[in-house]
Amino acid sequence: MPMHVVADSFVGRYFRLEGSDHPKERIGSRFTTEIRAGLTTWAAMAYIISVNAAILSDSGGTCVCTSETDPVCLSDETYLSCVNDVRNDLITSTAAIAALASVLEGVLANLPIGMAPGLGLNAYFTYSIVGFHGSGVITYREALAAVFLEGWIFLALSLLGIRQWLVRIMPQSLVLGIGSGIGLFIALIGLSANGLGVIGGDTTNFVGLGGCKPEDWISADMPNYCARGVLQSPTMWLGIFAGGFLTVLLMLYRVRGAILIGVFLTSIISWPRPTSVTFFPHTDAGDVLFDYFKKVATFHPLTKVGNTIDYNYGNGRVWYALITFLYVDILDTTGTLYAMAKFAGLRDPVTMDFENSTWAYCVDAFSISMGALMGTSPVTAFIESATGISEGGKTGITAIVTGLAFFVSVFFAPIFASIPSWATGGALVIVGSLMIRNVREINWDYIGDSVPAFLTIIIIPLSYNIAYGVIAGILSYLILNGLPWVIRKLTNDYIVPPNMESSEEWSIPPGGMVPGWMSQLGERLNIIEKRSEPHSSASSMNMEMSSRENVNQSTKSLEGMHLDVKGKPSAIQYMQR
């Protein structure tokens, strides 16, 4: 079918394909290119299906540990069988909510951005809030209640424009520090017992080398605390070489879907039973896993995590979790949406807003609440969307194709449920290494900016808590920059830090708190004076070009996904249209 046929259709005009004669058509957008870009984004994101299920199932889900001698039920076969059922449920719910959120993002916001439960937030949900096997401050059901309410609060904040405004006033060094700290946090999880197992516990130090076989543990209730046989686990070395080094080599040559290839190759090697690296040992638990794996394609209903929310908002700790989810998710999702919109050339360089931002935030908010009903942690925009954008994705068709691919994945739950932790551990370390690259953009020249960022980065992984890192960063920033400001004012600019001119400039971007849809409505009703187009100035165009170059450098870190921006229109071409 000729491309102009699609462009001339309702679909072409709705999604603003090139040749659709839409006043704001997106240069270079073609239907077949959008389909390819959507599949590329899915290939880069698909690892989240197994990784998210593996992390969230560590919370124990709705399973109840009743053992008095084993408080986290590490050796309770009944409990572990229940946890495995939870993991299978989460395979389905992760793919399902990713499908729903991505399709809505494409249809309503017309953005080429994939959505799914986010790494970092799921780790915080599991290890900081619910705790390993339910050993945390609140239950799994109560944590879902916090996530559910968070989504509706986000919806209100998005409609009022507060969500956009809060992120725009956050100091850039802190924003970068939070992203980098989450990267270290994710990498630590990938190296620990829930991933490759390279890092284990130590009875004298905080951490030590792990990688020993289960029979070499100090005791059954102390996993990866090695009494002997350090770094001798065959599964660990399989994950390091097949899921780690091979994946990075594929990324060096810009092979699309490199992370997914590494995860599946490691899994395939782990599936035969008579090997030392098998995921299906000849035990009762292994037999159950293998019987489910043999189904290959089937629909697994949500029997353990579907609609299990405990709406107990009288527990103060639920509100603590809710507040933490709110500000961490504001920084995470909103920052990713801004970065991807800028990379796609859809962000206003003056107001710092982007096309259909209110719709994008509302889709995210709605998806968070729907995800809670399906038993998952908060949904977020994925930085891997840069892979599809680099393949030429510029419209919501890319996100729709990504969502449809996730929908198909729902019916292959037995395959995704049989991906071992050592297959995904390398992926976590690699994603963490990509996120840590933000540190090079932190203002290290001024200690008032660098120390708060560093505290944020280092406290997040060492405390195993994103919230503590964010709090440390904000408080230290207020102290280290607020006190010098007060002293400077009291002394009439006589006492100032010697190199204060190198500090990061902080200001509130123009545009105010009023979201775009309110401004447009006010203009039509003659309540608000019509704003001039910021794109008309040459300085704005130069700013957008500079921003595009910076994001292009950042997204090149996803080298395994063929990040080639050839064929993308320049910012000037985009603005002229």
N, C-alpha and C positions, 0 to 999 in steps of 0.2 A: 504494500500500500504506500503510495507516494506520501512523503512527509507533509506536503502542503495540505493534504486532505485532512490530517489530524489537526494541523495548525488552524485551518479554517473552520473547524468544528467548534461546538460548544466547549468541548474538553480543552481544545487549544486556547480558546479565549479565556476560559476560567483560570487556567494555570499559566496564562501569559506566555505561551510558547512563541518563539521567534516566527514571524510571518502571520501571527494571529490578528495583526492590526490593533492590538490592545495598546492604549496610550502608554502603558508601562510594561510592554513586552520585554522579556529577559533575553538579551542578545546571546546567541549561541545555544539556546535551549531547543533540543529536538527530542521527539518522542522516543525513538530507539535509544538515544544516548541516555535519557532519563531512566529507561528500563535497565540498561547496563549498570548505570550508577547505583540504582537501588539494590541490585544483586551484589554489587561490590561492597556496599555498606553492610548488607546482611552478612557477607562472608567475614567482614572484619569484626562484627558484633556478635556472631553466633556463639562464641565461647561463653558469653554471659549466661546462657541457658544452664550449662552444667556448673559453672563457677558459682553463680548465685544460689543454685540449689544446694551445692556443697557447703557454702558458708552459712546460709540460713538454717539448714538442717542441724548444724552444730548447736543451735539454740535448743534443740529437742522438740521444737514446735509445741504441739498440744499434748505430747507424751508426758506422762507423770512418773517421776522416779520415786519409788517407795522404799528403796533399800536404806537400811539404817547404817550398815557398815560401809557402803559405797555411795557417798552423797551425790556423785554425778553419774552413777550407773555405768561405769566404763566396762564392766564385765557382766552386766545383766542382759542376757540374751533376749528376753522379752522386750525390754526397753529398747535395745539396739535394733530389734526388728521393727518396732514402732517408728523409730527414727528413720529407718530406711524407707518406710511407707511415706513419711513426711517428705523425704527427699524426692521420691517419685512424684508426689503431689506438686512439689515446688518446680519440678521440671515442666509440668504442664502449665502451671500458673505463670511462670516466668515467660514462656513462649507466648502464652495467650495475652498477657498484659502488654508485652512488647508489640504484638500484632495490633492490638486495639489502639495503643497510644501512638504508634508510628503512622497508622492510617489516618487517625484524627488530625495529627500534626500536618500531614500532607493535604488533607481535604480542607480543613478549616484555616490553617495558617499559611498554606502554600509555601512551606519551607522544606528544603532537602535534608531534614534532620531526623535521624532515627532516635527512638525513645525506648528505654528498658530500665529495669531496676538497676540502680547505680552501684558500682564498686565504691567502697569507702563508707557509704551510708549503710550498706548491708552489713559491713563489718562492725560498724558502730552499733547497729541494731542488735547484732548477735552477741558480740563480746563485751560491750560496755553497758547495754541496757538489760537484755534478757539473760546474758551470761551463758557460758558453755553448759549445755544440758540443763538450762533453767536455773543456774546458780547466781543470777544477777539480781538487780533491784526490783524488777517487776516481771510479771509473767509474759509469755509470748502473746496471749490474748489481749492483755492490757497494752502491750507495745503496739499491737495492730490498731487499738483504739486511738492511740496517740497519732499514728500515721493517718488514720481515717480523718480525724479532726483537722490535722495539719493541711490536708488537701483542700478542705472547705475554707479554712482561713486563708490559704494561698489564693483561692479563687476571689475572695473579697479584696485582698491586697492587690491582686492583679487588676481587677476592675477599677479600683480607686487610683492605680498608678503608684502606690506606695512601694510595691515590690521592686519596680524598676528604679525608683528614687533611692532606696536604701543601698542598692549595689553601687549606684553611681557615686555616692558620697564615701564609700569605703576606700581608705588609702590603698593605692595600688600595690605597695610592698606587702601588705597584709594579705591581699587577695592572692598574690603570687605565692606567698608563704604557706597559705592554707592548702593550695593545690599541690605544692611540693611535699608538704607534710603528709597529706593523704597518699601521695605516691610512695613515700617511705613506709607508711602503714600497710599499704597493699603488698609491697615487696616483702615486708616482714612476715605477713600471713603466708605468702607464697613460699617462703623459706622455712616456715615452721612445720609442726607436725600435721597441720591441715593442708599442707602443700607438698613440697619436696622432702621435708623432714631434715634438711641440712642443719637447721638450728634447733637445738633441744634445750631442755632444762638442765640445771646444775645445782647440786645441793650446797655448794659453797659460793658460787657466783650467781648472778642473776640469770645469765644464759650461758650456753656452752655448745659445743659441736654435738650434733645428733647423728642421724643416719644409721642407727643400729637396727637389727632385726628385733621383732617383738620379744623373742625369747631372751634377748640381751638387755631388756629394760631392768631398771632397779626393782620395780614391782609392776604388777598389772594395772594399778591405778595411777601410775606415773608414766604416761606414754612419752617416749622419746627422751627419757632420762636414762642415759646409757651407763650401765655398769661396765661394759666392755663392747668391743666390736664397733667402735666409732667409725662412721663413714663406710660401712661395709654392707649397707642395705642395697640389694640389686635394683629395687624399685626406685630408690633415690637416684642412682646413676642412670637408669633409663630415662627418668624425667629430666635430668640435667642435660643429657646429650640429645635425646630425640625431641623433647619438649622445649628445651632451652637453646642450646647452641645451634641445632639445625634450624629452629625458627628464626634466630637472629641472622643466620647465613642466608636464608630465604629473603629476609627483609633487606639484607645488603644488596641483593639483586632485584629488589622491588617486585617480588612475586606477590600477586594479589592473594589475600586471605592467608598470609603466612602463619599467623597465630592459630587459625583454625586447622591448618595442615599439621602443625606440630602437635596440637592437642589430639587430633584423630589418629595420627600415626602412632603416638605413644599409647593410645587406648587400644588400637588394633593389635599391637604387640602384646598388650596385657590381657587380651581376651582368651587365647588358648589356655586350657586348664593345666596341662602337665608341664608347667614352667615355674621357675622361681620368681617370676614377676607377675604371675596371674592375678587378676582381680577376682577370680572365682575359685578359691581354694576348695578342696574336697572336705568341706565341713557342712554342717546344717545351714549356717548362714550363707556360705558360698553356694550351696545348692539352690536356695531361695533366689539369690541374685541371678544365677545362671538360668533358672526357669523363666524368670521375667525377661531376661535379655533375649531369649529365644523367640519371644513374640514379635520382635523387630518393629512391626508397625501395628499400633493399636492406640485407642484413645483411653487414657488413664484418667478417670474422674477424680475430683477433689474430695477425698473421703476424710482427710485429716485437717486440712487447713482452710477449706472453703467456708466463708461466712462464719468464722469462729471468734469474732470480735467480742471482747468483754468490755462493755461500755461503762466501766467503773472509773468515772472521772473524779470520784471523791478521794482517790489516792493521790497524795501530793507528788509522789515520784513519777506518776504518769504525766503530770504537768511539767516536771523537770525534763522528761524525755521529749515532750512535745515542743518546748521552747528550744531545746537543742536541735531537734530536727528542723525547726523553722529556720534558724539563722544559718545552720550549716547548709541546708538545701537551697536557701536563697543565694548563697555564694556559689554553690556548686552548679546548680542548674542554670541560673541566670548568667553566670560567667561563661558557661559553655555555649549557651544560646547566643550571647553577644559575640563570642569568638567565631562561631560558625557563620553567623550572619555577616560578620565583617569579612570573613574569607570568601563568602559567596558574593560579596559586593552589594549587600542589601542593607548595610547600616549607615545611618546618617552620621557623618564625621563631626558634626557640631553638637546636635542634641544627644548623641550617643545612643539613639534609639534605632530600631530597625523595623522593616515592613511587617505589618500584622503582629507586632510584638504582644499586644493584648491577647489576641487569639492564641498565640504560642504559649503564653503563660497560663491561660485558662485551660488549655488542653493538658498541660503539665499538671495543673492543680487537680483537675478532674481525674486524670490517670492515677495520681497518687492515692486518691480515695478509693477508686475502683481496684487498684492493686492491693490495698489493705483488705478489701472484701475477698480477694483471692489468696490472701495470706503472705504477701510479699512486702518487703521494705520499700521506701519511697522510689518512685520512678523519676528518671532524670534524662536530660539530653546527653547523647554520647559523643565524645570527642572523635570517635571513629567515623562519625559522619563526614569528617574531612576527606576520607578515602573516596566516598561517592562524589563529593563536590569536586575533587580533583579529577575524577573520571568524566566530568562534564555535567553533573547534576546541579540544576539551578532552580528547580520548581518542586512543588509538593508531590509530583508523580514519583520522584525518587523515594520519598518517604513511604508512599503507598506501596510501591513494589517491595520495599524492605519489610513493611508490615505483613504483606501477603506471604512472603517467604517465611516469616516467623509463624504465621498461621499454619502453614504446611508442616512446620517443625513440631507442632502440637501432637501430630499423629505418629511421630517417631520417638515418643518418650522413652521406650525401652533402650534405644541406642544412647540417647543423651544421659539416661540414668546409669549407664554402665561405663561412664568415663571416670577413671580413678582420680584421686586427689593429686597423685604425682604427675598426672597428665596436665592438670591445670595450674600446678604450682609454678612452672616456668612461665606460663602466660601472665600470671600475676606479677612476677618479678619484672618481666619485660614492660608491662603496662606501667608499673611503678617507675621504671627507669625513664619512660617517656614523660611522665608527669613531673619528675624531679627537674627536668630541664628548664622549668620556669625560673629556677634560682638565678640563672644568668641575667634575667631582666630585673632582678631586685636591685635597688639603689644601695650598693655596698659602699659608696663613697661617703655616706653620711650615717654616723652611728645611730642617730635617732630613728632612722628608717631600717637599718640593717639588723639591729638587735631585736626589735619586736618581731621582725620576719623570721629571724633565726630561732627565737624562742618558740614561735608557732611551729616551725618545721620540726624541731627536735623533741618537743613535748608530745606531739601527736602520737608518734610511734612508741616512745618510751613509756608513756602513760597508758598506751593502748586505748586512747580516748580522744576523738577529734575535738570534742567540746572543750576539754581542758586546754588543748593547744590554742584554740581560738580565743578563749578567755585570757590566757597568758599574753597572747599577742595584742589584743585590744587594750588590756590594762597597762601593759608596758608602753604601748604607743602613746596612750593618754598621758602617762606620767612623764615620759622622756621628751615629749613634744609640748605638753601642756605647761609644765613648770618653766621651761625656757621662754615660752611665750608670755607668761605672767611676769617673769623677771624683766623681760625686755620692755614690756609696757610700763612697769613700775619705774624703771630707770630711764624711760624715754629713749630707748634704743641705745643706751650706753653700754650695757652688759649683754652681749650676744655671743653665741658660740662662734668661734673663729671661722669655721667653714660652713656656716648656715646657708650660704648661697648655693651649696651643692645639695641641699635637702630637696626631697621630692615635693614638688608644688602640689598643694591640695586646694581644690576649689570645687564648688558645686557646678556641674555643667549646665548650660542654658537649657531651657525647656520646661523647667518647673516640675511640679508633681502631677500635673494634669495629664492623663493618658491621651493617646492620639484620638481614640473614639469620642472622648468627651470634647476635645478641642474641635473636631470636625462638626459635632452636633451643635456646639456653641456658635461656630461660625455660620452654620446654616440658619440658626435662630437669631443671628445678629447679637448674641450675648457676648461673644469674644471676638475681638478684632482679628481679622484674618492675618495669619503670620506669613511673612515673606519666606520664599524658598531658600533654605540655607545652602543648597547645592549651587546657587548661582555664582558664588564667589570663587575666585581662583584659589584662594587659600584653602577653602573647604575641599576642593578637588585634590590639592596637594596633600592635605591631611589624610584623605581617604586612601590615596595612593601609598603613602607612607605606612598607614595602618595595614593595608593589604600585604605589603612587603614583610612587615613584622610577623603577621600571622602565617604567611607563607613559610617563613623560616621556622616557626614553631611547629607547624604541621608537617614539615619535612622529617620530624622525628618519627613519624609513622612510616618509616621507609619501606616496610614490608608490604605496603598497600599501593604501590605505584603512584606516589604523589607527584604527578606531573601536571603542572598547571598550564601547559601549552594549549592554546585554543581558547583560554578564558579571556573575556573582554577586559580592557583596561578600565580603571575607575572613571576616566574621562569619557570613554565610550558609553559606559553605563549611565553617567549623569546627563550626558547629552540627550540620551533617549528619555 
